[in-house]
Amino acid sequence: MSETTKNAGKNATKNQPKLVAPERARMLKGFDMLADDIRHSILERLAQQPTNVSDLCAALNEKQPSISHHLTLLKMAGIVDYSRDGKCNTYFIIKESLQELARIVTALAK
């Protein structure tokens, strides 16, 4: 590697915003949640409208335990939440969480 390339990498690192530990942890958790195909599909559906587990199972052709597991992970990551309607939980995206992830990524790209 040339000396110019080494210096360019060092300068790029200096100019990037530093993430504090909690912000870095949230970003990594957010990427982890988006990296799974089923969770990504769930989020795509929820982006269209809040949906219950049964409708997600039918739309994604997945079994209820799998959908419930992925929704639990998304809820623990603070990306989705639900409202209770009788015996049914209707899940929705917490848009601020995804906006925060987008903000972090955008800051890193500058």
Secondary structure as UniProt FT lines:
FT   HELIX           3..15
FT   HELIX           21..35
FT   HELIX           37..48
FT   STRAND          51..52
FT   HELIX           53..60
FT   HELIX           64..76
FT   TURN            77..78
FT   STRAND          80..85
FT   TURN            86..87
FT   STRAND          88..93
FT   HELIX           95..109
//
